Amino acid sequence: MLPLVEGMMRENGYPNFFFKNAMVVTVGKSWGSMHDDRLPHGDPGATVSVKPVSDDYIGPIYFNKNVIPDLTQPDVSVDGGVVWLNLPVNTIYEATAHKEGVNYPTVRFHITEADVENGVQLYIASPPDSLEGDNDSPPGEP
């Protein structure tokens, strides 16, 4: 994935991009889980935010319906994936999603200097430990 991500970013306005780390969440339905075979589990049309806000990282970048990070995707697709790239370390990040009529939890990530020293580059919150809202509509539906 490293060459793919670096190539995508360099071709899309970030000519000097080098991958440091990624924080990935899934914005999904109430029933979304790695233990549930129903797919797709994304909650299309939702948007996400992370605190603290900073120009020191890139994102959110939404995954398209083909499960590919897509800089032109304006919001959550049926896949549900969202990524932020190159977040500064020694920071606690809080991510949440927004969609009219749907409530989402907040997921916290703590990216530390020790993580970097130990080679940790990928922080993932997958269902059911991610941004599963209370939307219980069927797979692929808003």
C-alpha positions as CSV (number, residue, x, y, z in Angstrom):
1,M,0.0,0.0,0.0
2,L,2.9,2.4,0.7
3,P,3.8,2.9,-3.0
4,L,0.1,3.2,-4.0
5,V,-0.6,5.9,-1.3
6,E,2.6,7.9,-2.0
7,G,1.9,7.8,-5.8
8,M,-1.7,8.8,-5.4
9,M,-0.8,11.8,-3.2
10,R,2.1,12.9,-5.4
11,E,-0.1,12.8,-8.5
12,N,-2.8,14.8,-6.7
13,G,-1.2,18.0,-5.4
14,Y,1.3,16.7,-2.9
15,P,4.5,16.3,-4.9
16,N,6.8,15.8,-1.9
17,F,4.5,13.4,0.0
18,F,6.2,10.6,2.0
19,F,4.0,8.3,4.1
20,K,4.5,8.5,7.9
21,N,1.3,7.1,9.4
22,A,-2.4,6.7,8.8
23,M,-5.5,6.9,11.0
24,V,-8.4,4.9,9.5
25,V,-12.0,4.7,10.7
26,T,-15.1,3.1,9.3
27,V,-18.3,5.1,9.3
28,G,-21.0,2.4,9.4
29,K,-24.4,1.2,10.2
30,S,-25.5,0.2,13.6
31,W,-25.2,-3.5,12.7
32,G,-21.7,-3.0,11.1
33,S,-19.2,-5.4,12.5
34,M,-16.3,-7.6,11.4
35,H,-18.5,-10.4,12.8
36,D,-21.5,-9.6,10.5
37,D,-21.3,-10.8,6.9
38,R,-23.6,-8.1,5.5
39,L,-21.8,-5.7,3.1
40,P,-21.4,-2.9,2.3
41,H,-21.6,-1.6,5.9
42,G,-20.8,2.1,5.2
43,D,-23.2,4.8,5.9
44,P,-23.3,6.8,2.7
45,G,-23.6,10.6,2.8
46,A,-22.0,11.0,6.3
47,T,-19.1,13.4,6.8
48,V,-16.3,13.2,9.4
49,S,-14.3,15.5,11.6
50,V,-11.3,15.1,13.8
51,K,-10.0,17.2,16.6
52,P,-7.6,18.9,16.9
53,V,-7.9,20.5,13.5
54,S,-4.5,21.2,12.0
55,D,-2.8,21.9,8.7
56,D,-0.1,19.4,9.8
57,Y,-2.0,16.4,8.5
58,I,-4.0,15.4,5.3
59,G,-7.6,14.4,5.6
60,P,-10.2,13.3,5.8
61,I,-9.9,11.3,2.6
62,Y,-13.0,9.1,2.0
63,F,-12.8,5.7,0.4
64,N,-14.9,5.2,-2.7
65,K,-17.3,2.3,-3.3
66,N,-14.3,0.3,-4.7
67,V,-12.6,0.6,-1.3
68,I,-9.9,3.0,-2.7
69,P,-9.0,6.3,-1.0
70,D,-10.3,8.9,-3.4
71,L,-9.4,12.6,-3.0
72,T,-12.5,13.5,-5.1
73,Q,-15.0,11.5,-2.9
74,P,-16.9,14.3,-1.0
75,D,-18.3,12.1,1.8
76,V,-18.7,8.5,3.1
77,S,-19.4,6.0,0.4
78,V,-21.0,2.6,0.9
79,D,-17.6,1.3,1.9
80,G,-17.4,3.6,4.9
81,G,-13.7,4.0,5.0
82,V,-12.0,7.3,5.9
83,V,-8.3,8.1,6.4
84,W,-6.1,10.9,7.7
85,L,-2.4,10.8,6.7
86,N,0.8,11.9,8.5
87,L,-0.7,13.0,11.8
88,P,1.7,14.6,14.3
89,V,2.7,12.4,17.2
90,N,2.2,12.9,20.9
91,T,-1.4,13.9,20.2
92,I,-4.8,12.5,21.2
93,Y,-7.2,12.7,18.2
94,E,-11.0,12.5,18.4
95,A,-12.9,11.5,15.3
96,T,-16.6,11.5,14.8
97,A,-19.1,11.5,12.0
98,H,-22.1,13.7,11.1
99,K,-25.3,12.9,9.2
100,E,-28.7,14.4,9.7
101,G,-30.8,12.1,11.9
102,V,-28.0,9.8,12.9
103,N,-25.9,9.7,16.1
104,Y,-22.3,8.5,16.1
105,P,-19.8,7.9,18.9
106,T,-16.4,9.5,19.1
107,V,-13.3,7.4,18.6
108,R,-10.1,8.4,20.3
109,F,-6.6,7.7,18.9
110,H,-3.4,8.4,20.9
111,I,-0.4,8.5,18.5
112,T,2.8,8.6,20.6
113,E,6.5,9.0,19.9
114,A,6.9,5.4,21.3
115,D,4.7,4.2,18.5
116,V,6.9,5.7,15.9
117,E,10.0,4.3,17.5
118,N,8.4,0.8,17.5
119,G,7.4,1.1,13.8
120,V,3.7,1.6,14.3
121,Q,2.3,3.4,11.3
122,L,-1.3,2.4,11.0
123,Y,-4.1,3.1,13.5
124,I,-7.4,1.5,12.6
125,A,-10.8,1.5,14.2
126,S,-12.9,-1.2,12.5
127,P,-16.5,-2.1,13.2
128,P,-17.8,-2.6,15.8
129,D,-15.1,-0.4,17.4
130,S,-15.4,2.5,15.0
131,L,-18.0,5.1,14.1
132,E,-21.1,2.9,13.9
133,G,-24.1,5.2,14.1
134,D,-27.7,4.3,15.0
135,N,-28.7,4.1,11.3
136,D,-30.0,0.5,10.9
137,S,-30.9,0.7,7.2
138,P,-29.9,-2.2,4.9
139,P,-26.5,-2.5,3.2
140,G,-25.9,0.1,0.5
141,E,-28.8,2.3,1.6
142,P,-28.6,5.8,3.0
